[in-house]
Amino acid sequence: MGMGAYPGSLTAEGRIEANMRARWAKPAEAQGDIHLRSAQVVISNHVHAIDGDIGHVEDLIVDDGTWAIRYLVVNTSNWWVGHQVLVAPRWIDAVSWPEAKVSVGLNRDEISHGPRYDPKAQIDRQQEESMYRHFGRPDYWTPRAKGVTTSSLR
């Protein structure tokens, strides 16, 4: 033992370690941003188009460089067998946590005739460009001038 130490005393390092163990044993109540949600909470939410339900969120596509959510994978199997589509977060009009519902600003016909998502294939820029053109929406990778609106880009 070092000078001045006695059995049972804690060094600063020992106190920090004990404090961390106590926190791991019992996580603190969430006091962060009430708008943050786990991806698991979003998965299985119903997806509602302008003119009716279209399916549910099956998965999320995350940019591995920036950790930005690029797309929601929407399973439309209740309406079109085996059909999965990608929906960009920018296209979401509203989210209702109590109803577990995501509302998108697209109609069912646009979605049913849109590009299908193949989970076995790598998403490349050409596929993204095709999808954004189909839906008539501005992409996320091209810098936009201030004052340019979505309607002027269609």
KEVEXLO-397349 format. One line per 3 residues: for each residue x, y, z of C-alpha. Coordinates in pm, whole numbers. Example, Ala and Ser with C-alpha at 12.3 -4.5 7.8 and 13.67 -1.06 7.14 Angstrom:
BEGIN
1230,-450,780 ~ 1367,-106,714;
//
This chain:
BEGIN
0,0,0 ~ 111,354,-71 ~ 168,614,195;
-139,742,362 ~ -358,472,213 ~ -568,248,425;
-773,-59,346 ~ -1099,23,173 ~ -994,366,46;
-1070,453,-315 ~ -836,639,-544 ~ -984,880,-797;
-956,603,-1056 ~ -1129,358,-825 ~ -1417,600,-765;
-1464,655,-1137 ~ -1462,281,-1206 ~ -1712,214,-925;
-1934,493,-1054 ~ -1927,347,-1407 ~ -2011,-2,-1281;
-2310,138,-1092 ~ -2433,316,-1406 ~ -2398,1,-1618;
-2588,-202,-1358 ~ -2880,42,-1361 ~ -2912,266,-1669;
-3021,622,-1602 ~ -3365,735,-1711 ~ -3363,877,-2064;
-3337,1252,-2030 ~ -3215,1327,-2381 ~ -3398,1461,-2680;
-3756,1334,-2677 ~ -3744,1326,-3058 ~ -3473,1059,-3067;
-3597,705,-3121 ~ -3433,370,-3158 ~ -3439,222,-3508;
-3623,-75,-3355 ~ -3914,154,-3265 ~ -3952,265,-3627;
-3930,-82,-3781 ~ -4278,-232,-3832 ~ -4450,109,-3826;
-4732,133,-4081 ~ -4662,350,-4384 ~ -4943,569,-4510;
-4941,730,-4857 ~ -5148,1034,-4953 ~ -5432,804,-5064;
-5409,512,-4821 ~ -5190,256,-4649 ~ -4902,107,-4849;
-4720,-124,-4610 ~ -4481,-113,-4316 ~ -4122,-14,-4244;
-3915,-329,-4274 ~ -3566,-185,-4237 ~ -3351,126,-4260;
-3062,197,-4498 ~ -2790,394,-4321 ~ -2500,576,-4489;
-2195,405,-4342 ~ -1984,721,-4382 ~ -2211,978,-4218;
-2455,754,-4025 ~ -2743,942,-4188 ~ -3060,742,-4249;
-3083,746,-4629 ~ -3394,532,-4678 ~ -3674,347,-4509;
-3728,6,-4667 ~ -4104,-24,-4708 ~ -4256,-369,-4745;
-4570,-340,-4955 ~ -4653,-713,-4953 ~ -5011,-649,-4834;
-5077,-469,-5163 ~ -4810,-590,-5409 ~ -4664,-934,-5337;
-4292,-931,-5269 ~ -4256,-563,-5348 ~ -4017,-351,-5144;
-3950,17,-5211 ~ -3720,280,-5067 ~ -3859,601,-4919;
-3626,888,-4836 ~ -3671,1048,-4492 ~ -3723,1386,-4666;
-4043,1248,-4818 ~ -4199,1185,-4478 ~ -4478,1431,-4400;
-4551,1315,-4045 ~ -4479,1046,-3788 ~ -4733,943,-3528;
-4557,754,-3249 ~ -4881,662,-3066 ~ -5031,518,-3387;
-4697,370,-3504 ~ -4756,535,-3842 ~ -4530,709,-4094;
-4706,929,-4351 ~ -4530,998,-4681 ~ -4607,1258,-4945;
-4642,1003,-5225 ~ -4949,833,-5363 ~ -4999,457,-5392;
-4983,456,-5772 ~ -4645,636,-5774 ~ -4511,383,-5528;
-4652,76,-5704 ~ -4490,184,-6033 ~ -4167,293,-5869;
-3832,118,-5870 ~ -3826,-197,-5662 ~ -3569,-244,-5391;
-3355,-558,-5406 ~ -3196,-623,-5064 ~ -2932,-848,-5226;
-2805,-572,-5457 ~ -2576,-284,-5365 ~ -2747,54,-5401;
-2551,271,-5642 ~ -2584,632,-5757 ~ -2749,530,-6086;
-3029,351,-5897 ~ -3071,648,-5665 ~ -3089,891,-5959;
-3353,673,-6126 ~ -3559,660,-5808 ~ -3543,1037,-5744;
-3636,1104,-6109 ~ -3933,866,-6086 ~ -4069,1039,-5777;
-3978,1387,-5908 ~ -3789,1476,-5594 ~ -3458,1658,-5546;
-3168,1438,-5446 ~ -2962,1473,-5129 ~ -2616,1481,-5292;
-2651,1785,-5522 ~ -2601,2125,-5356 ~ -2909,2343,-5407;
-2917,2719,-5446 ~ -3109,2906,-5180 ~ -3465,2981,-5278;
-3499,2676,-5504 ~ -3812,2483,-5413 ~ -3909,2123,-5478;
-4189,2231,-5712 ~ -3948,2428,-5931 ~ -3728,2119,-5972;
-4003,1893,-6108;
//
